[in-house]
């Protein structure tokens, strides 16, 4: 598990993002709210890292999570 504080600063607001590694999951369908859309697809970690390099993935929280996963799977604890 990884926990980051994307907004470090003064005040009592502690907004954090937590990352968890789950294995053996299978897609069981979806139940979307009105107006909600979600595309589900599989992507290898190597492909995701390449998408970061290509700019296809540019959300900072996603990038942090993928880089953490890459390090975790390579023995960094």
VMD Tcl script that builds the backbone (N, CA, C; Angstrom):
set m [mol new atoms 231]
animate dup $m
set s [atomselect $m all]
$s set {name element resname resid chain x y z} {
  {N N UNK 1 A 0.834 -1.177 0.000}
  {CA C UNK 1 A 0.000 0.000 0.000}
  {C C UNK 1 A 0.880 1.241 0.000}
  {N N UNK 2 A 0.412 2.277 -0.646}
  {CA C UNK 2 A 1.094 3.565 -0.697}
  {C C UNK 2 A 0.086 4.641 -0.361}
  {N N UNK 3 A 0.480 5.616 0.423}
  {CA C UNK 3 A -0.379 6.738 0.785}
  {C C UNK 3 A 0.392 8.017 0.494}
  {N N UNK 4 A -0.199 8.917 -0.306}
  {CA C UNK 4 A 0.463 10.184 -0.610}
  {C C UNK 4 A -0.417 11.338 -0.169}
  {N N UNK 5 A 0.197 12.462 0.098}
  {CA C UNK 5 A -0.497 13.703 0.429}
  {C C UNK 5 A -0.242 14.685 -0.702}
  {N N UNK 6 A -1.157 14.783 -1.672}
  {CA C UNK 6 A -0.898 15.636 -2.833}
  {C C UNK 6 A -0.933 17.126 -2.524}
  {N N UNK 7 A -1.533 17.525 -1.414}
  {CA C UNK 7 A -1.643 18.938 -1.063}
  {C C UNK 7 A -1.042 19.169 0.318}
  {N N UNK 8 A 0.257 19.165 0.398}
  {CA C UNK 8 A 0.922 19.377 1.676}
  {C C UNK 8 A 0.992 20.868 1.935}
  {N N UNK 9 A 0.563 21.266 3.092}
  {CA C UNK 9 A 0.583 22.687 3.423}
  {C C UNK 9 A -0.091 22.934 4.754}
  {N N UNK 10 A -0.340 24.182 5.040}
  {CA C UNK 10 A -0.960 24.552 6.297}
  {C C UNK 10 A -2.424 24.185 6.354}
  {N N UNK 11 A -2.986 24.332 7.534}
  {CA C UNK 11 A -4.407 24.049 7.710}
  {C C UNK 11 A -4.655 22.644 8.203}
  {N N UNK 12 A -5.904 22.379 8.451}
  {CA C UNK 12 A -6.284 21.076 8.978}
  {C C UNK 12 A -6.777 20.120 7.894}
  {N N UNK 13 A -6.751 20.534 6.643}
  {CA C UNK 13 A -7.220 19.672 5.558}
  {C C UNK 13 A -6.112 18.736 5.128}
  {N N UNK 14 A -6.295 17.469 5.404}
  {CA C UNK 14 A -5.330 16.453 4.973}
  {C C UNK 14 A -6.009 15.569 3.947}
  {N N UNK 15 A -5.819 15.891 2.703}
  {CA C UNK 15 A -6.377 15.095 1.616}
  {C C UNK 15 A -5.308 14.089 1.208}
  {N N UNK 16 A -5.645 12.819 1.236}
  {CA C UNK 16 A -4.656 11.814 0.866}
  {C C UNK 16 A -5.203 10.916 -0.226}
  {N N UNK 17 A -4.296 10.276 -0.928}
  {CA C UNK 17 A -4.634 9.296 -1.941}
  {C C UNK 17 A -3.964 7.995 -1.532}
  {N N UNK 18 A -4.724 6.920 -1.527}
  {CA C UNK 18 A -4.181 5.617 -1.156}
  {C C UNK 18 A -4.198 4.698 -2.364}
  {N N UNK 19 A -3.152 3.913 -2.490}
  {CA C UNK 19 A -3.012 2.957 -3.580}
  {C C UNK 19 A -2.922 1.559 -2.979}
  {N N UNK 20 A -3.613 0.610 -3.580}
  {CA C UNK 20 A -3.583 -0.774 -3.134}
  {C C UNK 20 A -3.302 -1.666 -4.343}
  {N N UNK 21 A -2.607 -2.756 -4.098}
  {CA C UNK 21 A -2.342 -3.736 -5.144}
  {C C UNK 21 A -3.313 -4.897 -4.960}
  {N N UNK 22 A -4.127 -5.148 -5.965}
  {CA C UNK 22 A -5.082 -6.263 -5.933}
  {C C UNK 22 A -4.715 -7.237 -7.049}
  {N N UNK 23 A -4.841 -8.509 -6.756}
  {CA C UNK 23 A -4.510 -9.537 -7.747}
  {C C UNK 23 A -5.699 -10.486 -7.910}
  {N N UNK 24 A -5.771 -11.133 -9.045}
  {CA C UNK 24 A -6.779 -12.148 -9.287}
  {C C UNK 24 A -8.190 -11.605 -9.477}
  {N N UNK 25 A -8.315 -10.353 -9.868}
  {CA C UNK 25 A -9.628 -9.766 -10.072}
  {C C UNK 25 A -10.163 -10.125 -11.456}
  {N N UNK 26 A -11.469 -10.221 -11.566}
  {CA C UNK 26 A -12.110 -10.427 -12.854}
  {C C UNK 26 A -13.226 -9.407 -13.012}
  {N N UNK 27 A -13.454 -8.973 -14.249}
  {CA C UNK 27 A -14.498 -7.989 -14.521}
  {C C UNK 27 A -15.856 -8.665 -14.405}
  {N N UNK 28 A -16.733 -8.104 -13.614}
  {CA C UNK 28 A -18.057 -8.678 -13.369}
  {C C UNK 28 A -19.176 -7.794 -13.913}
  {N N UNK 29 A -18.871 -6.915 -14.815}
  {CA C UNK 29 A -19.869 -6.006 -15.344}
  {C C UNK 29 A -19.815 -4.672 -14.608}
  {N N UNK 30 A -20.831 -3.861 -14.834}
  {CA C UNK 30 A -20.826 -2.539 -14.207}
  {C C UNK 30 A -22.248 -2.031 -14.038}
  {N N UNK 31 A -22.412 -1.154 -13.089}
  {CA C UNK 31 A -23.678 -0.472 -12.851}
  {C C UNK 31 A -23.364 1.010 -12.757}
  {N N UNK 32 A -23.637 1.729 -13.838}
  {CA C UNK 32 A -23.265 3.132 -13.920}
  {C C UNK 32 A -24.409 4.028 -13.476}
  {N N UNK 33 A -24.073 5.156 -12.892}
  {CA C UNK 33 A -25.062 6.181 -12.578}
  {C C UNK 33 A -25.499 6.869 -13.872}
  {N N UNK 34 A -26.621 7.566 -13.839}
  {CA C UNK 34 A -27.102 8.311 -15.000}
  {C C UNK 34 A -26.029 9.292 -15.470}
  {N N UNK 35 A -25.716 9.261 -16.748}
  {CA C UNK 35 A -24.736 10.172 -17.318}
  {C C UNK 35 A -23.291 9.753 -17.103}
  {N N UNK 36 A -23.061 8.689 -16.355}
  {CA C UNK 36 A -21.696 8.222 -16.088}
  {C C UNK 36 A -21.236 7.309 -17.225}
  {N N UNK 37 A -19.970 7.390 -17.579}
  {CA C UNK 37 A -19.420 6.485 -18.575}
  {C C UNK 37 A -18.092 5.964 -18.063}
  {N N UNK 38 A -17.783 4.754 -18.423}
  {CA C UNK 38 A -16.565 4.111 -17.958}
  {C C UNK 38 A -16.155 3.072 -18.983}
  {N N UNK 39 A -14.924 3.153 -19.434}
  {CA C UNK 39 A -14.393 2.170 -20.368}
  {C C UNK 39 A -13.437 1.268 -19.602}
  {N N UNK 40 A -13.685 -0.023 -19.626}
  {CA C UNK 40 A -12.847 -0.994 -18.921}
  {C C UNK 40 A -12.015 -1.747 -19.946}
  {N N UNK 41 A -10.707 -1.801 -19.732}
  {CA C UNK 41 A -9.826 -2.543 -20.622}
  {C C UNK 41 A -8.595 -2.975 -19.841}
  {N N UNK 42 A -7.899 -3.967 -20.354}
  {CA C UNK 42 A -6.669 -4.455 -19.728}
  {C C UNK 42 A -5.469 -3.816 -20.408}
  {N N UNK 43 A -4.474 -3.511 -19.594}
  {CA C UNK 43 A -3.243 -2.889 -20.076}
  {C C UNK 43 A -2.104 -3.429 -19.226}
  {N N UNK 44 A -1.073 -3.942 -19.853}
  {CA C UNK 44 A 0.069 -4.431 -19.076}
  {C C UNK 44 A 0.797 -3.251 -18.443}
  {N N UNK 45 A 1.569 -3.525 -17.414}
  {CA C UNK 45 A 2.339 -2.465 -16.771}
  {C C UNK 45 A 3.326 -1.845 -17.755}
  {N N UNK 46 A 3.961 -2.668 -18.569}
  {CA C UNK 46 A 4.915 -2.135 -19.564}
  {C C UNK 46 A 4.211 -1.190 -20.535}
  {N N UNK 47 A 3.000 -1.571 -20.966}
  {CA C UNK 47 A 2.244 -0.698 -21.865}
  {C C UNK 47 A 1.859 0.608 -21.162}
  {N N UNK 48 A 1.455 0.518 -19.898}
  {CA C UNK 48 A 1.070 1.713 -19.148}
  {C C UNK 48 A 2.255 2.664 -18.990}
  {N N UNK 49 A 3.431 2.128 -18.689}
  {CA C UNK 49 A 4.636 2.968 -18.562}
  {C C UNK 49 A 4.945 3.632 -19.911}
  {N N UNK 50 A 4.780 2.889 -20.993}
  {CA C UNK 50 A 5.001 3.469 -22.323}
  {C C UNK 50 A 3.967 4.555 -22.610}
  {N N UNK 51 A 2.728 4.364 -22.187}
  {CA C UNK 51 A 1.693 5.388 -22.371}
  {C C UNK 51 A 2.064 6.658 -21.605}
  {N N UNK 52 A 2.714 6.519 -20.454}
  {CA C UNK 52 A 3.192 7.702 -19.721}
  {C C UNK 52 A 4.220 8.431 -20.577}
  {N N UNK 53 A 5.171 7.688 -21.126}
  {CA C UNK 53 A 6.215 8.297 -21.966}
  {C C UNK 53 A 5.626 9.002 -23.181}
  {N N UNK 54 A 4.548 8.424 -23.736}
  {CA C UNK 54 A 3.910 8.987 -24.922}
  {C C UNK 54 A 2.934 10.115 -24.596}
  {N N UNK 55 A 2.666 10.335 -23.328}
  {CA C UNK 55 A 1.730 11.376 -22.937}
  {C C UNK 55 A 0.276 10.948 -22.969}
  {N N UNK 56 A 0.006 9.657 -23.217}
  {CA C UNK 56 A -1.370 9.164 -23.213}
  {C C UNK 56 A -1.928 9.088 -21.797}
  {N N UNK 57 A -1.063 8.858 -20.833}
  {CA C UNK 57 A -1.429 8.926 -19.408}
  {C C UNK 57 A -0.706 10.137 -18.853}
  {N N UNK 58 A -1.463 11.126 -18.363}
  {CA C UNK 58 A -0.818 12.341 -17.861}
  {C C UNK 58 A -1.392 12.808 -16.523}
  {N N UNK 59 A -2.229 11.984 -15.908}
  {CA C UNK 59 A -2.763 12.313 -14.593}
  {C C UNK 59 A -1.720 11.960 -13.535}
  {N N UNK 60 A -1.347 12.920 -12.695}
  {CA C UNK 60 A -0.241 12.720 -11.751}
  {C C UNK 60 A -0.503 11.586 -10.764}
  {N N UNK 61 A -1.735 11.442 -10.277}
  {CA C UNK 61 A -2.024 10.364 -9.327}
  {C C UNK 61 A -1.879 8.996 -9.988}
  {N N UNK 62 A -2.287 8.890 -11.232}
  {CA C UNK 62 A -2.142 7.635 -11.968}
  {C C UNK 62 A -0.672 7.322 -12.205}
  {N N UNK 63 A 0.098 8.325 -12.587}
  {CA C UNK 63 A 1.528 8.130 -12.837}
  {C C UNK 63 A 2.245 7.695 -11.563}
  {N N UNK 64 A 1.951 8.337 -10.447}
  {CA C UNK 64 A 2.570 7.951 -9.172}
  {C C UNK 64 A 2.250 6.494 -8.860}
  {N N UNK 65 A 0.980 6.119 -9.023}
  {CA C UNK 65 A 0.574 4.743 -8.735}
  {C C UNK 65 A 1.268 3.736 -9.628}
  {N N UNK 66 A 1.389 4.041 -10.914}
  {CA C UNK 66 A 2.052 3.117 -11.826}
  {C C UNK 66 A 3.546 3.010 -11.542}
  {N N UNK 67 A 4.201 4.138 -11.248}
  {CA C UNK 67 A 5.626 4.080 -10.915}
  {C C UNK 67 A 5.852 3.315 -9.611}
  {N N UNK 68 A 4.949 3.492 -8.633}
  {CA C UNK 68 A 5.050 2.737 -7.379}
  {C C UNK 68 A 4.898 1.239 -7.663}
  {N N UNK 69 A 3.909 0.878 -8.482}
  {CA C UNK 69 A 3.688 -0.528 -8.809}
  {C C UNK 69 A 4.912 -1.127 -9.487}
  {N N UNK 70 A 5.487 -0.395 -10.429}
  {CA C UNK 70 A 6.681 -0.881 -11.131}
  {C C UNK 70 A 7.801 -1.172 -10.140}
  {N N UNK 71 A 8.044 -0.248 -9.220}
  {CA C UNK 71 A 9.098 -0.449 -8.218}
  {C C UNK 71 A 8.748 -1.602 -7.279}
  {N N UNK 72 A 7.502 -1.667 -6.836}
  {CA C UNK 72 A 7.066 -2.727 -5.922}
  {C C UNK 72 A 7.266 -4.106 -6.551}
  {N N UNK 73 A 6.868 -4.257 -7.801}
  {CA C UNK 73 A 6.997 -5.551 -8.476}
  {C C UNK 73 A 8.450 -5.923 -8.748}
  {N N UNK 74 A 9.338 -4.938 -8.741}
  {CA C UNK 74 A 10.768 -5.193 -8.959}
  {C C UNK 74 A 11.541 -5.320 -7.643}
  {N N UNK 75 A 10.804 -5.529 -6.536}
  {CA C UNK 75 A 11.465 -5.821 -5.265}
  {C C UNK 75 A 11.686 -4.642 -4.342}
  {N N UNK 76 A 11.238 -3.443 -4.697}
  {CA C UNK 76 A 11.401 -2.274 -3.843}
  {C C UNK 76 A 10.272 -2.271 -2.823}
  {N N UNK 77 A 10.628 -2.280 -1.551}
  {CA C UNK 77 A 9.586 -2.293 -0.497}
  {C C UNK 77 A 9.863 -1.211 0.506}
}
mol reanalyze $m
mol bondsrecalc $m
mol representation Tube
mol addrep $m
